[in-house]
């Protein structure tokens, strides 16, 4: 971490986010998880599947969708992942 003085009055800390700090890794993983969840919702909704986010640490996982659309959703996600 580096410190410098701004106009010789206010100390400013500059954090080197390039370092592999545990907190930075955790934040990155959380952001990736959020983005993946949003991607699945967006893809499902684009194909007419209603996908709802669960709340908290639900035993149901990160989202829910109609049971009748399970195979359709799996097939759609497979095709996106193969590309």
LUMLUM-229493 format. One record per residue: residue number from 1; residue in one letter; x, y, z of N, C-alpha, C in turn. Coordinates in Angstrom, 1 decimal, padded with zeros to 4 digits. Example, Ala and Ser with C-alpha at 12.3 -4.5 7.8 and 13.67 -1.06 7.14 Angstrom:
<r fiti="1" lumro="A" n_X="013.2" n_Y="-005.7" n_Z="007.8" ca_X="012.3" ca_Y="-004.5" ca_Z="007.8" c_X="013.2" c_Y="-003.3" c_Z="007.8"/>
<r fiti="2" lumro="S" n_X="012.8" n_Y="-002.2" n_Z="007.1" ca_X="013.7" ca_Y="-001.1" ca_Z="007.1" c_X="012.9" c_Y="000.0" c_Z="007.9"/>
//
This chain:
<r fiti="1" lumro="X" n_X="000.9" n_Y="-001.2" n_Z="000.0" ca_X="000.0" ca_Y="000.0" ca_Z="000.0" c_X="000.9" c_Y="001.2" c_Z="000.0"/>
<r fiti="2" lumro="X" n_X="000.5" n_Y="002.2" n_Z="-000.8" ca_X="001.3" ca_Y="003.5" ca_Z="-000.9" c_X="000.4" c_Y="004.6" c_Z="-000.3"/>
<r fiti="3" lumro="X" n_X="001.1" n_Y="005.5" n_Z="000.3" ca_X="000.4" ca_Y="006.7" ca_Z="000.8" c_X="001.1" c_Y="007.9" c_Z="000.2"/>
<r fiti="4" lumro="X" n_X="000.3" n_Y="008.9" n_Z="000.0" ca_X="000.8" ca_Y="010.2" ca_Z="-000.5" c_X="-000.1" c_Y="011.3" c_Z="000.1"/>
<r fiti="5" lumro="X" n_X="000.4" n_Y="012.5" n_Z="000.0" ca_X="-000.3" ca_Y="013.6" ca_Z="000.5" c_X="-000.9" c_Y="014.4" c_Z="-000.6"/>
<r fiti="6" lumro="X" n_X="-002.2" n_Y="014.7" n_Z="-000.5" ca_X="-002.9" ca_Y="015.5" ca_Z="-001.5" c_X="-002.9" c_Y="016.9" c_Z="-001.1"/>
<r fiti="7" lumro="X" n_X="-002.2" n_Y="017.8" n_Z="-001.8" ca_X="-002.1" ca_Y="019.2" ca_Z="-001.4" c_X="-001.5" c_Y="019.4" c_Z="000.0"/>
<r fiti="8" lumro="X" n_X="-000.7" n_Y="018.4" n_Z="000.4" ca_X="-000.1" ca_Y="018.4" ca_Z="001.8" c_X="-001.1" c_Y="018.4" c_Z="002.9"/>
<r fiti="9" lumro="X" n_X="-002.3" n_Y="018.1" n_Z="002.7" ca_X="-003.3" ca_Y="018.2" ca_Z="003.8" c_X="-004.0" c_Y="016.8" c_Z="004.1"/>
<r fiti="10" lumro="X" n_X="-004.4" n_Y="016.1" n_Z="003.0" ca_X="-005.3" ca_Y="014.9" ca_Z="003.2" c_X="-004.5" c_Y="013.7" c_Z="002.8"/>
<r fiti="11" lumro="X" n_X="-004.2" n_Y="012.8" n_Z="003.7" ca_X="-003.5" ca_Y="011.5" ca_Z="003.3" c_X="-004.5" c_Y="010.7" c_Z="002.5"/>
<r fiti="12" lumro="X" n_X="-004.0" n_Y="010.1" n_Z="001.4" ca_X="-004.8" ca_Y="009.3" ca_Z="000.5" c_X="-004.0" c_Y="007.9" c_Z="000.4"/>
<r fiti="13" lumro="X" n_X="-004.8" n_Y="006.9" n_Z="000.7" ca_X="-004.2" ca_Y="005.5" ca_Z="000.5" c_X="-004.5" c_Y="005.0" c_Z="-000.8"/>
<r fiti="14" lumro="X" n_X="-003.5" n_Y="004.4" n_Z="-001.5" ca_X="-003.7" ca_Y="003.8" ca_Z="-002.8" c_X="-003.5" c_Y="002.3" c_Z="-002.6"/>
<r fiti="15" lumro="X" n_X="-004.5" n_Y="001.5" n_Z="-002.9" ca_X="-004.4" ca_Y="000.0" ca_Z="-002.7" c_X="-004.0" c_Y="-000.6" c_Z="-004.0"/>
<r fiti="16" lumro="X" n_X="-003.0" n_Y="-001.5" n_Z="-003.9" ca_X="-002.6" ca_Y="-002.2" ca_Z="-005.1" c_X="-003.5" c_Y="-003.4" c_Z="-005.3"/>
<r fiti="17" lumro="X" n_X="-004.5" n_Y="-003.3" n_Z="-006.2" ca_X="-005.5" ca_Y="-004.4" ca_Z="-006.4" c_X="-004.9" c_Y="-005.5" c_Z="-007.2"/>
<r fiti="18" lumro="X" n_X="-003.7" n_Y="-005.3" n_Z="-007.7" ca_X="-003.0" ca_Y="-006.4" ca_Z="-008.5" c_X="-002.5" c_Y="-007.5" c_Z="-007.6"/>
<r fiti="19" lumro="X" n_X="-002.3" n_Y="-007.2" n_Z="-006.3" ca_X="-001.9" ca_Y="-008.2" ca_Z="-005.4" c_X="-003.0" c_Y="-009.2" c_Z="-005.2"/>
<r fiti="20" lumro="X" n_X="-002.7" n_Y="-010.4" n_Z="-004.9" ca_X="-003.7" ca_Y="-011.5" ca_Z="-004.7" c_X="-004.1" c_Y="-011.5" c_Z="-003.2"/>
<r fiti="21" lumro="X" n_X="-004.8" n_Y="-010.5" n_Z="-002.8" ca_X="-005.4" ca_Y="-010.5" ca_Z="-001.5" c_X="-006.6" c_Y="-011.4" c_Z="-001.4"/>
<r fiti="22" lumro="X" n_X="-006.8" n_Y="-012.0" n_Z="-000.3" ca_X="-008.0" ca_Y="-012.9" ca_Z="-000.1" c_X="-009.3" c_Y="-012.1" c_Z="-000.4"/>
<r fiti="23" lumro="X" n_X="-009.4" n_Y="-010.9" n_Z="000.1" ca_X="-010.6" ca_Y="-010.1" ca_Z="000.0" c_X="-010.9" c_Y="-009.8" c_Z="-001.5"/>
<r fiti="24" lumro="X" n_X="-009.8" n_Y="-009.5" n_Z="-002.2" ca_X="-010.0" ca_Y="-009.2" ca_Z="-003.7" c_X="-010.5" c_Y="-010.4" c_Z="-004.4"/>
<r fiti="25" lumro="X" n_X="-009.9" n_Y="-011.6" n_Z="-004.1" ca_X="-010.3" ca_Y="-012.8" ca_Z="-004.7" c_X="-011.8" c_Y="-013.1" c_Z="-004.4"/>
<r fiti="26" lumro="X" n_X="-012.2" n_Y="-012.9" n_Z="-003.2" ca_X="-013.6" ca_Y="-013.2" ca_Z="-002.8" c_X="-014.5" c_Y="-012.2" c_Z="-003.5"/>
<r fiti="27" lumro="X" n_X="-014.2" n_Y="-011.0" n_Z="-003.6" ca_X="-015.0" ca_Y="-010.0" ca_Z="-004.3" c_X="-015.1" c_Y="-010.4" c_Z="-005.8"/>
<r fiti="28" lumro="X" n_X="-014.0" n_Y="-010.8" n_Z="-006.4" ca_X="-014.0" ca_Y="-011.2" ca_Z="-007.8" c_X="-014.9" c_Y="-012.4" c_Z="-008.0"/>
<r fiti="29" lumro="X" n_X="-014.8" n_Y="-013.4" n_Z="-007.1" ca_X="-015.6" ca_Y="-014.6" ca_Z="-007.2" c_X="-017.1" c_Y="-014.2" c_Z="-007.1"/>
<r fiti="30" lumro="X" n_X="-017.4" n_Y="-013.4" n_Z="-006.2" ca_X="-018.8" ca_Y="-012.9" ca_Z="-006.0" c_X="-019.4" c_Y="-012.2" c_Z="-007.2"/>
<r fiti="31" lumro="X" n_X="-018.6" n_Y="-011.4" n_Z="-007.8" ca_X="-019.0" ca_Y="-010.7" ca_Z="-009.0" c_X="-019.2" c_Y="-011.6" c_Z="-010.2"/>
<r fiti="32" lumro="X" n_X="-018.3" n_Y="-012.6" n_Z="-010.3" ca_X="-018.5" ca_Y="-013.6" ca_Z="-011.3" c_X="-019.7" c_Y="-014.4" c_Z="-011.1"/>
<r fiti="33" lumro="X" n_X="-020.0" n_Y="-014.8" n_Z="-009.9" ca_X="-021.2" ca_Y="-015.5" ca_Z="-009.5" c_X="-022.5" c_Y="-014.7" c_Z="-009.9"/>
<r fiti="34" lumro="X" n_X="-022.5" n_Y="-013.4" n_Z="-009.5" ca_X="-023.6" ca_Y="-012.5" ca_Z="-009.9" c_X="-023.8" c_Y="-012.5" c_Z="-011.4"/>
<r fiti="35" lumro="X" n_X="-022.7" n_Y="-012.3" n_Z="-012.1" ca_X="-022.8" ca_Y="-012.1" ca_Z="-013.5" c_X="-023.3" c_Y="-013.4" c_Z="-014.2"/>
<r fiti="36" lumro="X" n_X="-022.9" n_Y="-014.6" n_Z="-013.7" ca_X="-023.3" ca_Y="-015.9" ca_Z="-014.2" c_X="-024.8" c_Y="-016.0" c_Z="-014.0"/>
<r fiti="37" lumro="X" n_X="-025.3" n_Y="-015.7" n_Z="-012.8" ca_X="-026.7" ca_Y="-015.8" ca_Z="-012.4" c_X="-027.5" c_Y="-014.8" c_Z="-013.3"/>
<r fiti="38" lumro="X" n_X="-027.1" n_Y="-013.6" n_Z="-013.6" ca_X="-027.8" ca_Y="-012.7" ca_Z="-014.4" c_X="-027.8" c_Y="-013.2" c_Z="-015.9"/>
<r fiti="39" lumro="X" n_X="-026.7" n_Y="-013.8" n_Z="-016.3" ca_X="-026.7" ca_Y="-014.3" ca_Z="-017.7" c_X="-027.7" c_Y="-015.4" c_Z="-017.9"/>
<r fiti="40" lumro="X" n_X="-027.8" n_Y="-016.3" n_Z="-016.9" ca_X="-028.8" ca_Y="-017.4" ca_Z="-017.0" c_X="-030.2" c_Y="-016.9" c_Z="-017.0"/>
<r fiti="41" lumro="X" n_X="-030.5" n_Y="-015.9" n_Z="-016.2" ca_X="-031.8" ca_Y="-015.2" ca_Z="-016.2" c_X="-032.1" c_Y="-014.6" c_Z="-017.5"/>
<r fiti="42" lumro="X" n_X="-031.1" n_Y="-013.8" n_Z="-018.0" ca_X="-031.3" ca_Y="-013.1" ca_Z="-019.3" c_X="-031.5" c_Y="-014.1" c_Z="-020.5"/>
<r fiti="43" lumro="X" n_X="-030.8" n_Y="-015.2" n_Z="-020.5" ca_X="-030.9" ca_Y="-016.2" ca_Z="-021.6" c_X="-032.3" c_Y="-016.9" c_Z="-021.5"/>
<r fiti="44" lumro="X" n_X="-032.6" n_Y="-017.3" n_Z="-020.3" ca_X="-033.9" ca_Y="-017.9" ca_Z="-020.1" c_X="-035.1" c_Y="-017.0" c_Z="-020.5"/>
<r fiti="45" lumro="X" n_X="-035.0" n_Y="-015.8" n_Z="-020.1" ca_X="-036.1" ca_Y="-014.8" ca_Z="-020.4" c_X="-036.2" c_Y="-014.6" c_Z="-021.9"/>
<r fiti="46" lumro="X" n_X="-035.0" n_Y="-014.5" n_Z="-022.5" ca_X="-035.0" ca_Y="-014.3" ca_Z="-024.0" c_X="-035.7" c_Y="-015.4" c_Z="-024.7"/>
<r fiti="47" lumro="X" n_X="-035.7" n_Y="-016.6" n_Z="-024.1" ca_X="-036.3" ca_Y="-017.8" ca_Z="-024.7" c_X="-037.7" c_Y="-018.1" c_Z="-024.1"/>
<r fiti="48" lumro="X" n_X="-038.3" n_Y="-017.2" n_Z="-023.4" ca_X="-039.6" ca_Y="-017.3" ca_Z="-022.9" c_X="-039.7" c_Y="-018.1" c_Z="-021.6"/>
<r fiti="49" lumro="X" n_X="-038.6" n_Y="-018.3" n_Z="-020.9" ca_X="-038.7" ca_Y="-019.0" ca_Z="-019.6" c_X="-038.6" c_Y="-018.0" c_Z="-018.5"/>
<r fiti="50" lumro="X" n_X="-039.6" n_Y="-018.1" n_Z="-017.6" ca_X="-039.6" ca_Y="-017.2" ca_Z="-016.5" c_X="-038.6" c_Y="-017.7" c_Z="-015.4"/>
<r fiti="51" lumro="X" n_X="-037.6" n_Y="-016.9" n_Z="-015.1" ca_X="-036.6" ca_Y="-017.3" ca_Z="-014.1" c_X="-036.6" c_Y="-016.3" c_Z="-013.0"/>
<r fiti="52" lumro="X" n_X="-036.7" n_Y="-016.8" n_Z="-011.8" ca_X="-036.8" ca_Y="-015.9" ca_Z="-010.6" c_X="-035.5" c_Y="-016.1" c_Z="-009.7"/>
<r fiti="53" lumro="X" n_X="-035.0" n_Y="-015.1" n_Z="-009.2" ca_X="-033.8" ca_Y="-015.2" ca_Z="-008.3" c_X="-034.4" c_Y="-015.6" c_Z="-006.9"/>
<r fiti="54" lumro="X" n_X="-033.6" n_Y="-016.5" n_Z="-006.3" ca_X="-034.0" ca_Y="-016.8" ca_Z="-004.9" c_X="-033.3" c_Y="-015.8" c_Z="-004.0"/>
<r fiti="55" lumro="X" n_X="-033.7" n_Y="-015.9" n_Z="-002.7" ca_X="-033.1" ca_Y="-014.9" ca_Z="-001.8" c_X="-032.3" c_Y="-015.7" c_Z="-000.7"/>
<r fiti="56" lumro="X" n_X="-031.3" n_Y="-015.0" n_Z="-000.2" ca_X="-030.5" ca_Y="-015.5" ca_Z="000.8" c_X="-029.8" c_Y="-016.8" c_Z="000.4"/>
<r fiti="57" lumro="X" n_X="-029.6" n_Y="-017.7" n_Z="001.3" ca_X="-028.9" ca_Y="-018.9" ca_Z="001.0" c_X="-029.9" c_Y="-020.0" c_Z="000.8"/>
<r fiti="58" lumro="X" n_X="-030.7" n_Y="-019.9" n_Z="-000.2" ca_X="-031.9" ca_Y="-020.8" ca_Z="-000.4" c_X="-031.4" c_Y="-022.2" c_Z="-000.7"/>
<r fiti="59" lumro="X" n_X="-032.0" n_Y="-023.2" n_Z="-000.2" ca_X="-031.7" ca_Y="-024.6" ca_Z="-000.5" c_X="-032.1" c_Y="-024.9" c_Z="-002.0"/>
<r fiti="60" lumro="X" n_X="-032.9" n_Y="-024.0" n_Z="-002.6" ca_X="-033.3" ca_Y="-024.2" ca_Z="-004.0" c_X="-032.2" c_Y="-023.8" c_Z="-005.0"/>
<r fiti="61" lumro="X" n_X="-031.2" n_Y="-023.2" n_Z="-004.5" ca_X="-030.1" ca_Y="-022.7" ca_Z="-005.5" c_X="-030.3" c_Y="-021.2" c_Z="-005.7"/>
<r fiti="62" lumro="X" n_X="-029.8" n_Y="-020.7" n_Z="-006.8" ca_X="-029.7" ca_Y="-019.3" ca_Z="-007.0" c_X="-030.9" c_Y="-018.7" c_Z="-007.8"/>
<r fiti="63" lumro="X" n_X="-031.7" n_Y="-019.6" n_Z="-008.4" ca_X="-032.9" ca_Y="-019.2" ca_Z="-009.2" c_X="-033.8" c_Y="-020.3" c_Z="-009.3"/>
<r fiti="64" lumro="X" n_X="-035.1" n_Y="-020.0" n_Z="-009.6" ca_X="-036.1" ca_Y="-021.0" ca_Z="-009.8" c_X="-036.7" c_Y="-020.8" c_Z="-011.2"/>
<r fiti="65" lumro="X" n_X="-037.3" n_Y="-021.8" n_Z="-011.8" ca_X="-038.0" ca_Y="-021.7" ca_Z="-013.0" c_X="-039.0" c_Y="-022.8" c_Z="-013.1"/>
<r fiti="66" lumro="X" n_X="-040.0" n_Y="-022.7" n_Z="-014.0" ca_X="-041.0" ca_Y="-023.7" ca_Z="-014.0" c_X="-040.4" c_Y="-025.1" c_Z="-014.4"/>
<r fiti="67" lumro="X" n_X="-040.9" n_Y="-026.1" n_Z="-013.7" ca_X="-040.4" ca_Y="-027.5" ca_Z="-013.8" c_X="-040.6" c_Y="-027.9" c_Z="-015.3"/>
<r fiti="68" lumro="X" n_X="-041.6" n_Y="-027.5" n_Z="-015.9" ca_X="-041.9" ca_Y="-027.9" ca_Z="-017.3" c_X="-040.8" c_Y="-027.4" c_Z="-018.3"/>
<r fiti="69" lumro="X" n_X="-040.1" n_Y="-026.4" n_Z="-017.9" ca_X="-039.1" ca_Y="-025.8" ca_Z="-018.8" c_X="-037.7" c_Y="-026.3" c_Z="-018.5"/>
<r fiti="70" lumro="X" n_X="-037.5" n_Y="-027.2" n_Z="-017.6" ca_X="-036.2" ca_Y="-027.7" ca_Z="-017.2" c_X="-035.3" c_Y="-028.1" c_Z="-018.3"/>
<r fiti="71" lumro="X" n_X="-035.8" n_Y="-029.1" n_Z="-019.1" ca_X="-035.0" ca_Y="-029.6" ca_Z="-020.3" c_X="-034.8" c_Y="-028.5" c_Z="-021.3"/>
<r fiti="72" lumro="X" n_X="-035.8" n_Y="-027.7" n_Z="-021.5" ca_X="-035.6" ca_Y="-026.6" ca_Z="-022.5" c_X="-034.5" c_Y="-025.7" c_Z="-022.1"/>
<r fiti="73" lumro="X" n_X="-034.5" n_Y="-025.3" n_Z="-020.8" ca_X="-033.4" ca_Y="-024.4" ca_Z="-020.2" c_X="-032.1" c_Y="-025.1" c_Z="-020.3"/>
<r fiti="74" lumro="X" n_X="-032.0" n_Y="-026.3" n_Z="-019.9" ca_X="-030.7" ca_Y="-027.0" ca_Z="-020.0" c_X="-030.2" c_Y="-027.1" c_Z="-021.4"/>
<r fiti="75" lumro="X" n_X="-031.0" n_Y="-027.4" n_Z="-022.4" ca_X="-030.6" ca_Y="-027.4" ca_Z="-023.8" c_X="-030.2" c_Y="-026.1" c_Z="-024.3"/>
<r fiti="76" lumro="X" n_X="-030.9" n_Y="-025.0" n_Z="-023.9" ca_X="-030.5" ca_Y="-023.7" ca_Z="-024.3" c_X="-029.1" c_Y="-023.3" c_Z="-023.7"/>
<r fiti="77" lumro="X" n_X="-029.0" n_Y="-023.5" n_Z="-022.4" ca_X="-027.7" ca_Y="-023.2" ca_Z="-021.8" c_X="-026.5" c_Y="-024.0" c_Z="-022.4"/>
<r fiti="78" lumro="X" n_X="-026.8" n_Y="-025.3" n_Z="-022.7" ca_X="-025.8" ca_Y="-026.1" ca_Z="-023.3" c_X="-025.3" c_Y="-025.5" c_Z="-024.6"/>
<r fiti="79" lumro="X" n_X="-026.3" n_Y="-025.0" n_Z="-025.4" ca_X="-025.9" ca_Y="-024.5" ca_Z="-026.7" c_X="-025.1" c_Y="-023.2" c_Z="-026.6"/>
<r fiti="80" lumro="X" n_X="-025.4" n_Y="-022.4" n_Z="-025.5" ca_X="-024.7" ca_Y="-021.2" ca_Z="-025.3" c_X="-023.3" c_Y="-021.5" c_Z="-024.8"/>
<r fiti="81" lumro="X" n_X="-023.1" n_Y="-022.5" n_Z="-024.0" ca_X="-021.8" ca_Y="-022.9" ca_Z="-023.4" c_X="-020.9" c_Y="-023.5" c_Z="-024.5"/>
<r fiti="82" lumro="X" n_X="-021.5" n_Y="-024.2" n_Z="-025.5" ca_X="-020.7" ca_Y="-024.8" ca_Z="-026.5" c_X="-020.1" c_Y="-023.8" c_Z="-027.5"/>
<r fiti="83" lumro="X" n_X="-020.8" n_Y="-022.7" n_Z="-027.7" ca_X="-020.3" ca_Y="-021.7" ca_Z="-028.6" c_X="-019.1" c_Y="-020.9" c_Z="-028.1"/>
//
